[in-house]
Amino acid sequence: RLKVVHHNARLANKEDSKSDIPDEYRDQGLVRSKVLILVPFRNSALRIVEMLASILLEESNNNVLNKKRFFDEFGAGEIAMPRKNPKPEDYEKTFAGDTDDNFKIGISVTKKSLKLYADFYSADIIIASPLGLRVIVGAEGQADRDFDFLASIELLVLDQAEIILMQNWDHLLHVWDHLHMQPRESHGTNFARVRPWALNGRTRYYRQTLLFCAHSLPQFSALFSRRCHNYAGKVCVVNPIRTGTICQIVLQLPQVFNRIECSSAVSSIDARFDHFINKVLPQYKESVMSHTVIYVPSYFDYVRIRNHFKKETVSFVQICEYSKDAKIARARDMFFHSSAHFLLYSERFHFFRRIRLKGIRHIIFYQPPTIPHFYSELCNLMQGDRQTTEEGSLSVTVLYTRYDSTQLAAIVGSDRVARMLASDRSVHMFMTGE
């Protein structure tokens, strides 16, 4: 920004016309906004703005315009955490502060101040949630949609990607698809000052992208490999997983991992469902296998299983992110008191609510959890029922394909998952708590 201001001052002293501006003064993009920061919650944006102010401005002259309005809108709405039966520590950290996921704010930067709530075409930095931008970007055919402000992003930061995945990954991909598109209007741009590679539609190859995620995820890897195109290359840093979350289980618990053979990621969807319906489910329909939780990460798989259960009149109750509180309470009560054989349970509900299920004797993980510690957390919930624990009638079954290796490695460890995938056996059992 200082470079642009410096060039503006030098050009103001020249008598040359705009057409005679030297190439050394080509220092701009098609629009002004250069930095896009995508985060899941308002509280995340609040912490980023506070950090920017502390870095860019002197403490003695902390000149942030519209500061009061910003703190009123981004510093309120904190969720009250229960004191009785407290939530896990990671849950309280994730959902601290304002957790509204529909927001966007433009920030213009000068030498001595930050102006919050700047218009996007006058802003240097945009901080937003994927949902907040999705509303503006709109869909094909909408008259009032706008995405020109995304044309010249030179630094894209995606933080807390695992939370955005739990919110709605499609919103992120939709916004990403509208980066670096040809603007429909000029927005007052002096094209004599625009860099040649921006005019040639090559901004995506000069954009720096910083992606941060707490866990290795297939969706994250796909984003990194298919949608980051900087000509200078890529660097990926991943923490090694030696033991996995399976070591955090405190019960003596047999865990059976069933590998499902499939030829592609697309065919794995039907292969998993067929294996579950024809081989796994019949074993769990016996009366001795009551109190079984079926944990399903994908909502589409959840709906498919639910529809099958209704068609076959299977004894079950269900809890998902769209369930109302009254139905959740009823489902928990029926499951605990053996009025329903199965509990169909979605991952997104567990992420956003983190309730403590009671009466679990058996768990079927339809797919390895997206959040690794959810595996050990759900397994450890079995210790709440001392009677079943003493009987030793507890079990865990995990269904996986070779396309689930990333999630599986976070559970059993990188070395162990490599041996499991290379083995001739499709079934592996581990015992913990010994």
C-alpha positions as CSV (number, residue, x, y, z in Angstrom):
1,R,0.0,0.0,0.0
2,L,2.9,2.4,0.8
3,K,4.3,1.7,-2.6
4,V,1.1,2.7,-4.3
5,V,0.9,5.9,-2.3
6,H,4.5,6.7,-3.1
7,H,3.9,6.2,-6.8
8,N,0.7,8.3,-6.6
9,A,2.7,11.2,-5.2
10,R,5.4,10.9,-7.9
11,L,2.9,10.8,-10.7
12,A,1.0,13.8,-9.3
13,N,4.1,15.8,-10.0
14,K,4.4,14.7,-13.5
15,E,2.7,16.4,-16.4
16,D,2.5,13.2,-18.6
17,S,-0.8,11.8,-19.6
18,K,-2.0,8.5,-18.1
19,S,-1.1,6.7,-21.3
20,D,2.5,7.6,-20.8
21,I,2.8,6.1,-17.3
22,P,6.0,4.0,-17.2
23,D,5.8,0.2,-16.5
24,E,7.6,0.7,-13.2
25,Y,4.4,2.4,-11.9
26,R,2.2,-0.6,-12.7
27,D,1.6,-1.6,-9.1
28,Q,-2.1,-2.4,-8.8
29,G,-4.6,-5.1,-9.6
30,L,-8.0,-4.8,-11.3
31,V,-9.5,-3.8,-7.9
32,R,-8.1,-2.6,-4.7
33,S,-8.7,-5.6,-2.3
34,K,-5.5,-7.6,-2.0
35,V,-5.9,-9.8,1.1
36,L,-8.8,-12.2,1.9
37,I,-9.0,-13.9,5.2
38,L,-11.6,-16.6,5.6
39,V,-12.5,-17.7,9.2
40,P,-15.5,-19.5,10.6
41,F,-16.7,-17.2,13.5
42,R,-17.0,-13.6,14.3
43,N,-14.8,-14.2,17.3
44,S,-12.0,-15.3,15.0
45,A,-12.4,-12.1,13.0
46,L,-12.2,-10.1,16.3
47,R,-8.9,-11.7,17.3
48,I,-7.5,-11.1,13.8
49,V,-8.4,-7.4,13.9
50,E,-6.9,-7.0,17.3
51,M,-3.7,-8.7,16.1
52,L,-3.5,-6.5,13.0
53,A,-3.9,-3.3,15.1
54,S,-1.2,-4.4,17.5
55,I,1.2,-5.1,14.6
56,L,0.5,-2.2,12.2
57,L,-0.2,0.6,14.7
58,E,1.8,2.1,17.5
59,E,0.3,1.5,21.0
60,S,0.5,5.2,21.7
61,N,-1.6,6.0,18.6
62,N,-3.9,3.1,18.2
63,N,-6.2,4.8,15.6
64,V,-8.9,2.3,14.6
65,L,-11.9,3.9,13.0
66,N,-15.3,2.4,13.8
67,K,-13.8,0.5,16.7
68,K,-16.8,0.8,19.0
69,R,-19.2,-0.5,16.3
70,F,-16.9,-3.4,15.6
71,F,-16.7,-4.5,19.2
72,D,-20.4,-4.1,19.6
73,E,-21.1,-6.4,16.6
74,F,-18.2,-8.9,16.9
75,G,-17.6,-9.0,20.7
76,A,-21.1,-10.0,21.8
77,G,-23.2,-13.2,21.5
78,E,-21.0,-15.5,23.6
79,I,-22.5,-18.9,24.3
80,A,-23.0,-19.6,28.1
81,M,-21.2,-22.9,28.9
82,P,-22.9,-25.2,31.4
83,R,-21.3,-25.6,34.8
84,K,-23.0,-28.9,35.5
85,N,-21.8,-31.6,33.1
86,P,-19.3,-29.2,31.5
87,K,-18.3,-29.5,27.8
88,P,-14.9,-30.8,26.8
89,E,-12.1,-28.3,26.9
90,D,-11.6,-28.2,23.2
91,Y,-15.3,-27.5,22.7
92,E,-15.1,-24.5,25.0
93,K,-12.1,-23.1,23.2
94,T,-13.7,-23.6,19.8
95,F,-17.0,-21.9,20.7
96,A,-15.6,-19.1,22.9
97,G,-16.9,-15.6,22.0
98,D,-19.3,-14.8,19.2
99,T,-19.9,-17.9,17.1
100,D,-22.1,-16.3,14.4
101,D,-21.0,-17.6,11.0
102,N,-22.5,-14.9,8.7
103,F,-20.3,-11.9,8.6
104,K,-17.9,-9.9,6.4
105,I,-15.9,-6.7,7.0
106,G,-13.6,-4.6,4.8
107,I,-10.5,-2.9,6.2
108,S,-8.5,-0.1,4.6
109,V,-5.0,0.4,5.8
110,T,-3.1,3.7,6.0
111,K,0.2,4.6,7.6
112,K,-1.3,5.6,10.9
113,S,-4.8,4.1,11.0
114,L,-7.1,1.2,10.2
115,K,-10.6,1.9,8.9
116,L,-13.0,-0.8,9.7
117,Y,-16.2,-1.3,7.6
118,A,-14.6,0.1,4.5
119,D,-16.4,-0.6,1.3
120,F,-14.9,-3.7,-0.4
121,Y,-13.7,-1.7,-3.4
122,S,-12.0,0.7,-1.0
123,A,-10.6,-2.0,1.3
124,D,-7.2,-3.5,1.3
125,I,-8.2,-6.5,3.6
126,I,-11.4,-8.4,3.7
127,I,-12.2,-10.7,6.6
128,A,-15.2,-12.9,6.2
129,S,-16.9,-16.2,6.7
130,P,-17.6,-18.4,3.6
131,L,-21.3,-18.0,4.3
132,G,-21.0,-14.2,4.6
133,L,-19.3,-14.0,1.1
134,R,-21.6,-16.7,-0.4
135,V,-24.6,-14.3,0.3
136,I,-22.9,-11.5,-1.7
137,V,-21.4,-13.7,-4.5
138,G,-24.9,-15.2,-5.0
139,A,-25.8,-17.8,-7.6
140,E,-26.1,-17.8,-11.4
141,G,-29.1,-15.7,-12.5
142,Q,-29.3,-13.4,-9.4
143,A,-29.4,-9.8,-10.5
144,D,-27.8,-8.3,-7.4
145,R,-24.8,-10.7,-7.0
146,D,-21.3,-9.2,-6.8
147,F,-17.9,-10.9,-6.9
148,D,-15.7,-8.3,-8.7
149,F,-14.0,-7.5,-5.4
150,L,-12.4,-11.0,-5.5
151,A,-10.6,-10.4,-8.8
152,S,-7.2,-9.3,-7.5
153,I,-6.7,-11.2,-4.3
154,E,-2.9,-11.7,-3.8
155,L,-3.0,-13.2,-0.4
156,L,-5.6,-15.7,0.7
157,V,-5.7,-17.1,4.2
158,L,-8.0,-19.9,5.3
159,D,-7.9,-20.6,9.0
160,Q,-9.6,-23.3,11.1
161,A,-10.5,-25.2,8.0
162,E,-11.8,-28.2,10.1
163,I,-14.5,-25.9,11.5
164,I,-15.5,-24.6,8.1
165,L,-15.8,-28.2,6.9
166,M,-18.3,-28.8,9.7
167,Q,-20.3,-25.6,8.8
168,N,-20.6,-26.0,5.0
169,W,-17.7,-26.8,2.7
170,D,-19.7,-26.0,-0.4
171,H,-19.9,-22.3,0.6
172,L,-16.1,-22.2,0.6
173,L,-15.7,-23.9,-2.7
174,H,-18.4,-21.6,-4.2
175,V,-16.4,-18.5,-3.1
176,W,-13.2,-20.0,-4.3
177,D,-14.7,-20.6,-7.8
178,H,-15.3,-16.8,-8.0
179,L,-11.8,-15.7,-7.3
180,H,-9.9,-13.9,-10.1
181,M,-12.8,-13.7,-12.5
182,Q,-13.0,-10.9,-15.0
183,P,-14.7,-7.9,-13.3
184,R,-18.0,-6.9,-14.9
185,E,-17.3,-3.2,-14.1
186,S,-14.2,-1.0,-14.0
187,H,-14.8,0.3,-10.4
188,G,-12.7,3.4,-11.1
189,T,-9.6,1.4,-12.0
190,N,-6.7,3.1,-13.8
191,F,-5.7,0.4,-16.2
192,A,-2.4,2.1,-16.9
193,R,-1.4,1.2,-13.4
194,V,-2.5,-2.4,-13.5
195,R,0.2,-5.1,-13.5
196,P,0.5,-6.9,-16.9
197,W,-0.1,-10.4,-15.4
198,A,-3.3,-9.1,-13.8
199,L,-4.5,-7.8,-17.2
200,N,-3.7,-11.1,-18.7
201,G,-5.9,-13.0,-16.2
202,R,-3.0,-14.7,-14.4
203,T,-3.5,-13.4,-10.9
204,R,-4.3,-16.9,-9.6
205,Y,-0.7,-17.9,-10.4
206,Y,0.7,-15.1,-8.3
207,R,-1.6,-15.5,-5.4
208,Q,-0.1,-16.7,-2.1
209,T,-2.4,-19.0,-0.2
210,L,-2.0,-20.0,3.4
211,L,-4.1,-22.9,4.6
212,F,-4.4,-23.9,8.3
213,C,-6.2,-27.0,9.6
214,A,-6.0,-28.8,12.9
215,H,-6.2,-32.2,11.3
216,S,-5.2,-33.8,8.0
217,L,-8.4,-34.1,5.9
218,P,-9.1,-35.3,2.4
219,Q,-11.1,-32.2,1.5
220,F,-8.2,-30.0,2.7
221,S,-5.7,-32.0,0.6
222,A,-7.9,-31.7,-2.4
223,L,-8.1,-27.9,-1.9
224,F,-4.4,-27.7,-1.6
225,S,-3.6,-29.8,-4.7
226,R,-6.4,-28.7,-7.1
227,R,-7.0,-25.0,-6.2
228,C,-3.6,-23.6,-5.3
229,H,-1.7,-22.7,-8.5
230,N,1.2,-20.4,-7.5
231,Y,4.0,-20.6,-10.1
232,A,6.6,-20.7,-7.3
233,G,5.3,-24.1,-6.1
234,K,3.7,-25.4,-2.9
235,V,4.8,-26.5,0.6
236,C,2.8,-28.8,2.9
237,V,3.8,-29.3,6.5
238,V,2.0,-32.1,8.4
239,N,2.7,-33.3,11.9
240,P,3.6,-37.0,12.1
241,I,1.0,-39.3,13.8
242,R,2.8,-42.0,15.8
243,T,0.1,-43.5,18.1
244,G,-3.2,-42.0,17.2
245,T,-6.2,-41.3,19.4
246,I,-6.8,-45.0,20.0
247,C,-4.3,-44.7,22.8
248,Q,-6.6,-42.3,24.6
249,I,-9.3,-45.0,25.2
250,V,-9.3,-46.0,28.9
251,L,-11.6,-49.1,28.6
252,Q,-10.6,-52.7,27.8
253,L,-12.4,-52.6,24.5
254,P,-12.2,-54.8,21.4
255,Q,-12.2,-52.7,18.2
256,V,-12.7,-54.3,14.9
257,F,-11.6,-52.5,11.7
258,N,-13.3,-53.7,8.5
259,R,-11.7,-52.8,5.2
260,I,-14.1,-52.4,2.3
261,E,-12.7,-53.1,-1.2
262,C,-13.6,-50.6,-3.9
263,S,-12.2,-49.4,-7.2
264,S,-12.7,-45.6,-6.8
265,A,-13.7,-42.9,-4.3
266,V,-17.1,-42.7,-6.1
267,S,-17.8,-46.4,-5.9
268,S,-16.8,-46.5,-2.2
269,I,-20.1,-44.8,-1.3
270,D,-22.2,-47.7,-2.6
271,A,-19.6,-50.3,-1.5
272,R,-19.7,-49.0,2.1
273,F,-23.5,-49.0,2.2
274,D,-23.8,-52.5,0.8
275,H,-21.2,-53.8,3.2
276,F,-23.0,-52.2,6.1
277,I,-26.5,-53.5,5.1
278,N,-25.5,-57.0,4.1
279,K,-22.7,-57.9,6.5
280,V,-22.5,-55.6,9.5
281,L,-26.1,-54.8,10.3
282,P,-27.4,-58.4,10.5
283,Q,-24.9,-59.1,13.3
284,Y,-26.1,-56.2,15.3
285,K,-29.8,-56.9,15.0
286,E,-29.7,-59.6,17.7
287,S,-31.1,-58.6,21.1
288,V,-27.7,-59.0,22.8
289,M,-26.4,-56.3,20.5
290,S,-28.9,-53.6,21.7
291,H,-27.8,-50.1,22.7
292,T,-25.8,-49.7,19.4
293,V,-24.8,-46.2,18.2
294,I,-24.2,-45.8,14.5
295,Y,-21.9,-42.8,14.0
296,V,-22.2,-41.3,10.5
297,P,-19.8,-38.4,9.4
298,S,-21.6,-37.6,6.1
299,Y,-25.2,-36.3,6.3
300,F,-25.9,-37.9,2.9
301,D,-25.0,-41.3,4.2
302,Y,-27.0,-40.5,7.3
303,V,-30.1,-39.9,5.3
304,R,-29.5,-43.0,3.2
305,I,-29.3,-45.2,6.3
306,R,-32.3,-43.5,7.9
307,N,-34.4,-44.2,4.8
308,H,-33.4,-47.8,4.7
309,F,-34.2,-48.3,8.4
310,K,-37.6,-46.8,7.9
311,K,-38.3,-49.0,4.9
312,E,-37.2,-52.1,6.8
313,T,-39.0,-51.1,10.0
314,V,-35.8,-51.3,12.0
315,S,-36.0,-50.3,15.7
316,F,-34.1,-47.0,15.9
317,V,-34.1,-43.4,17.0
318,Q,-32.1,-40.6,15.3
319,I,-30.2,-37.5,16.3
320,C,-28.7,-35.1,13.7
321,E,-27.9,-31.4,13.4
322,Y,-31.5,-30.7,12.3
323,S,-33.2,-32.4,15.2
324,K,-35.2,-30.3,17.6
325,D,-34.4,-30.4,21.4
326,A,-37.6,-32.2,22.3
327,K,-36.9,-35.0,19.8
328,I,-33.3,-35.2,20.9
329,A,-34.4,-35.7,24.5
330,R,-36.9,-38.3,23.5
331,A,-34.4,-40.2,21.4
332,R,-31.8,-40.2,24.2
333,D,-34.4,-41.5,26.7
334,M,-35.7,-44.3,24.4
335,F,-32.1,-45.4,23.6
336,F,-31.1,-45.5,27.3
337,H,-34.2,-47.4,28.4
338,S,-33.9,-50.0,25.5
339,S,-37.1,-48.7,23.7
340,A,-35.0,-48.5,20.5
341,H,-32.3,-50.9,19.4
342,F,-30.2,-48.4,17.4
343,L,-29.3,-44.8,17.7
344,L,-28.4,-43.1,14.4
345,Y,-26.0,-40.3,15.2
346,S,-24.5,-37.6,12.9
347,E,-21.0,-36.2,13.3
348,R,-22.0,-32.6,12.8
349,F,-24.5,-32.8,15.7
350,H,-21.7,-34.2,17.9
351,F,-19.4,-31.4,16.8
352,F,-21.8,-28.6,17.6
353,R,-23.5,-30.0,20.7
354,R,-21.1,-32.6,22.3
355,I,-23.7,-34.2,24.4
356,R,-22.9,-37.2,26.7
357,L,-24.8,-40.2,25.5
358,K,-25.7,-42.8,28.1
359,G,-26.3,-46.5,27.8
360,I,-23.9,-47.2,24.9
361,R,-22.7,-50.8,24.6
362,H,-21.7,-51.0,21.0
363,I,-20.6,-48.4,18.4
364,I,-20.5,-48.7,14.6
365,F,-18.4,-46.0,13.0
366,Y,-19.8,-46.0,9.5
367,Q,-16.7,-44.1,8.5
368,P,-13.7,-43.0,10.5
369,P,-14.5,-39.7,12.3
370,T,-13.4,-36.4,10.6
371,I,-12.2,-35.1,14.0
372,P,-9.8,-37.8,15.4
373,H,-10.4,-37.4,19.1
374,F,-14.2,-38.0,18.6
375,Y,-13.3,-41.6,18.2
376,S,-11.7,-42.0,21.7
377,E,-14.3,-39.6,23.2
378,L,-17.3,-41.7,22.1
379,C,-15.6,-45.0,23.1
380,N,-14.9,-43.6,26.6
381,L,-18.5,-42.7,27.0
382,M,-19.1,-46.4,27.5
383,Q,-17.5,-46.3,30.9
384,G,-20.5,-44.3,32.2
385,D,-22.5,-47.6,32.4
386,R,-20.7,-49.7,35.0
387,Q,-23.0,-52.7,34.6
388,T,-22.2,-53.1,31.0
389,T,-18.5,-52.4,31.6
390,E,-18.3,-55.2,34.2
391,E,-20.2,-57.6,31.8
392,G,-17.5,-57.0,29.2
393,S,-20.2,-56.8,26.5
394,L,-18.8,-53.8,24.7
395,S,-17.6,-53.6,21.1
396,V,-16.5,-51.1,18.4
397,T,-16.7,-51.7,14.7
398,V,-15.1,-49.3,12.2
399,L,-15.8,-49.4,8.4
400,Y,-13.1,-47.9,6.2
401,T,-11.8,-48.0,2.6
402,R,-8.3,-47.1,1.3
403,Y,-9.7,-43.6,0.7
404,D,-10.1,-43.1,4.4
405,S,-6.4,-43.5,5.1
406,T,-6.0,-39.9,6.3
407,Q,-8.7,-40.1,9.0
408,L,-7.7,-43.7,9.9
409,A,-4.1,-42.7,10.5
410,A,-5.2,-40.1,13.0
411,I,-6.9,-42.9,15.0
412,V,-4.4,-45.8,14.8
413,G,-1.2,-44.1,13.7
414,S,0.6,-43.7,10.4
415,D,2.7,-46.8,10.6
416,R,-0.2,-49.1,11.6
417,V,-2.5,-47.8,9.0
418,A,0.1,-48.5,6.3
419,R,0.3,-52.1,7.4
420,M,-3.5,-52.4,7.5
421,L,-3.9,-51.2,4.0
422,A,-1.1,-53.4,2.6
423,S,-2.3,-56.5,4.5
424,D,-4.1,-59.4,2.8
425,R,-6.5,-59.5,5.7
426,S,-9.5,-57.2,5.5
427,V,-10.3,-57.4,9.2
428,H,-8.1,-56.2,12.0
429,M,-8.8,-56.2,15.8
430,F,-7.2,-54.1,18.5
431,M,-7.7,-54.3,22.2
432,T,-7.1,-51.3,24.4
433,G,-7.1,-50.7,28.1
434,E,-5.0,-53.8,28.9
